[in-house]
């Protein structure tokens, strides 16, 4: 990581889940990936991630952090049980956590690059996980504050 990071933040509506995002390049250089799976489509999600960036997900009340798996059950969709905002999707491989964030949960009025449709339903499990490892945040931490 360099000191020239582009810092963004995000939070759910009630403030229970917060995102601290460090991008390695300007936000406009990142495409927003719009997934066509039923879950993402119904939530209107568009994802950003930076394989050279970092992400901290802070949760104030662990009992209000929702997890959902669908389809291949490889990814874990994180949302707030209190206000319902879909925040991020995670995947674990080899002891490392990877993630992409829902661009709609970012606080700042950020201009990202073009919107690109993606269709993970058409990919095998190996193709999905390879894509996630090569494109998602690989420096990811989840911090539970009410332990």
N, C-alpha and C positions, 0 to 999 in steps of 0.2 A: 504494500500500500504506500502511496505517496501522501505528502501533506496537501496536495492540491485536490481535495475531495469536494464533491458537490453534495452537501448535506440536505436531506429532506426528512420530514417527519410526517407521521400519520397517526390517526387514532380512530377508534370506533365512536359512535355517536355519544355514548355515555362516558367515555374516557377510561374504560376498564382495560382496554388493550391499546398499547402504544407501539409505534414503529419508529426506530431511528435508523435511517438509511444513509449509507455513504456510497455514492456513485463515483466511479473512476473517471467518468467523462461527463460533459454537459447532458442534462436530461433530454435535450432535443436529439441526441444521437442514439437514443434507445427507442426501439419499436415497441408499441403496445400490442401484445399478442392476445387476440380475442379467441378463446377456445369455444368450440362448437358442442362440447358435451352438455348434457341436460342441466347439470348443476350450475356450471359457469354461465350458460346462456340465460337461465332463469334468474341468476343474480346480477346479470349485466356486467360481469367482471371483465377486466382487461389487465393483463399481467406485465410487469416489468421486472427485470432482474439484471444483475451485473456480476459476471463470474469473477471480476477483479474488484468488486465492491464488498461491502459488509452490511449485515442487517442484525439489529437487536430488536427482539420482540419482548416487550415488558408487559406483564399481566398483573394487575392489582389484586384481583380476586380469582384464584385458580378455579373455584367452583363455578365461575361464570364463563370459563373458556370452553367453547364447544369444539368438538372434533367430529368430522364426518368423512367417511370413505365411501367411494362408489366405484362402479365399473370394475377395474382390475384390483382395487383396494391397495394400490401401491403408494398412493399419495394421501396425505392427511390434510384436509381442508379445515382451517382454523377460523372460527367466528365467535362473536360475543353472544352468549346466551341471553344476556339482559336486553340488549338493543338490536341484536340480529345482524350486525354488520359483518360481512365476510371480509377478512383481513388478508389472509395469506394461505399459501399451500406449501406443505413441506414434504420432504422425502428423505429417508435415511439409507445410506449405503456405506458399508465398510466402517461404521462408527462415526461417519461424518453426516451432518445435517445440511441439507440443501433447501432453498426456498425461493419462491417468487411471490411478489406482493401484488395485491389488487390495487391498481393505480387509482381507483376511485376512492380509496381510503387515505390517500395522501392529502395532507392539510393545505399545502401551498397550491396556488394556481399555477401549476407547472405545464409547460408546453413540451410534450414528448414528440418523438418522431412519428412516422406513419403508423396507422393501425393495420395490423397484419392478421388475417384469419389463420388459425391453426386447427388441426383435426387429430388430436391424439387417439381418437377412436379407431383411426385407420392404422395405427402403429402397433407393433408387437410390444410385449412387456420390455424386452431388451432395447428396442428402439426408443421407447419412452424414457427409460432410465438413462440411457446414453445421452439423450438430448438434454435431460434435466441436469446431469452431471456437468455437461459442457456449456450450459447456458444460465443456470440458476445461480443465485448467491451461494457460495460455498463456505463463506465465513459467516455463520449464522449462530446466534445465541438466543435462547429463550430464558427470560428471567422472571421467576414467580416472586412477587413482592410480599405476599401474605403468608409466608411459611410459618 
